[in-house]
Amino acid sequence: MINKVFNVLCILAGIAMLIFGANKFLNFIPMPEATPEQMEVFGAFGKIKWLMPLVGLTEIAGGALLAYPKMRALGAIVLLPITVGIFLHNLTHDPKSLPVAAIFLAINIWAIWENRSRYMPMVA
């Protein structure tokens, strides 16, 4: 039962990351009103022209890998810096969205934990 829940959560999180990554290119999800502090942060991101497309591509690739069980270990590692960044951004700039970010981070950490044996050859 736990394995089925884990698979469903990973597939849903992977699809969500695919959608959020695609949104960085197609802008089909309206953004909520940003605070002046958030506008400053996103303005800085906007000055680095390649940053948001790179994040979007990483979310798309990582989300697809996370949703596919045989590639889940790779997808979880690819998405880890993204989910940590989302969590830290919400922690410092948008606390009302923190529960959603925490759920994504928890699913990602769970996926890494479940696949820990696959990472051992890299650190052995």
C-alpha positions in Angstrom: 0.0 0.0 0.0 2.8 2.4 0.9 4.5 1.7 -2.4 1.4 2.6 -4.3 1.0 5.8 -2.4 4.6 6.6 -3.1 4.2 5.9 -6.8 1.1 8.1 -7.1 2.8 10.9 -5.2 5.9 10.8 -7.3 3.8 10.7 -10.5 1.7 13.7 -9.3 4.7 15.7 -8.2 6.5 14.9 -11.5 3.5 16.1 -13.5 3.2 19.2 -11.4 6.9 20.0 -12.0 6.4 19.4 -15.7 3.5 21.9 -15.7 5.4 24.5 -13.6 8.4 24.2 -15.8 6.3 24.6 -19.0 4.7 27.6 -17.4 8.1 29.4 -17.4 8.0 29.3 -21.2 4.2 29.6 -22.0 2.9 31.6 -19.0 -0.5 29.9 -18.8 -0.8 30.0 -15.0 -1.5 33.5 -13.7 0.9 34.6 -11.0 -0.5 36.0 -7.8 0.2 39.6 -6.8 3.9 39.8 -5.7 5.2 41.8 -2.8 7.7 44.5 -3.4 10.4 42.2 -1.9 9.4 39.4 -4.3 9.4 41.9 -7.2 13.0 42.8 -6.4 14.0 39.1 -6.3 12.3 38.3 -9.5 13.7 41.5 -11.1 17.2 40.2 -10.2 16.4 36.8 -11.8 15.1 38.6 -14.9 18.5 40.3 -15.3 20.1 36.9 -15.7 18.4 36.0 -19.0 19.4 32.4 -19.0 18.4 31.5 -15.4 14.6 31.1 -15.6 14.8 29.0 -18.8 17.4 26.8 -17.2 15.2 26.3 -14.1 12.2 25.6 -16.4 14.1 23.0 -18.4 15.4 21.4 -15.2 11.8 21.3 -13.8 10.5 19.7 -17.1 13.3 17.1 -17.3 13.3 16.3 -13.5 9.5 16.1 -13.4 9.4 13.7 -16.4 12.2 11.5 -14.8 10.5 11.6 -11.3 7.2 10.4 -12.8 8.8 7.5 -14.6 9.6 4.8 -11.9 12.7 3.4 -13.6 14.3 6.9 -13.8 12.9 8.2 -10.4 16.3 8.1 -8.7 17.8 10.5 -11.3 14.7 12.7 -11.3 14.8 13.1 -7.6 18.5 14.2 -7.6 17.9 16.6 -10.5 14.9 18.2 -8.8 16.5 18.4 -5.3 18.1 21.9 -5.8 14.9 23.2 -7.4 12.7 21.9 -4.5 15.1 23.2 -1.9 15.2 26.6 -3.6 11.4 26.7 -3.8 11.1 25.8 -0.1 13.6 28.4 0.9 12.0 31.1 -1.2 8.6 30.4 0.3 10.1 30.2 3.8 11.6 33.7 3.5 9.4 35.5 1.0 6.0 33.8 0.8 5.2 31.9 4.1 1.5 31.3 3.1 2.6 29.0 0.3 5.1 27.1 2.5 2.9 24.0 3.0 2.8 23.3 -0.7 6.6 23.8 -1.0 7.2 21.5 2.0 5.1 18.8 0.4 7.1 18.9 -2.8 10.4 18.8 -0.8 9.1 15.9 1.3 8.1 13.9 -1.7 11.5 14.6 -3.3 13.4 13.6 -0.1 11.2 10.5 0.2 12.1 9.6 -3.4 15.8 10.0 -2.7 15.5 7.9 0.5 13.6 5.1 -1.3 16.4 5.0 -4.0 19.4 5.4 -1.7 20.8 2.1 -2.7 21.1 3.3 -6.3 23.3 6.2 -5.1 25.7 4.1 -3.1 28.0 3.3 -6.0 28.7 7.0 -6.5 29.9 7.5 -2.9 31.5 4.1 -2.3 
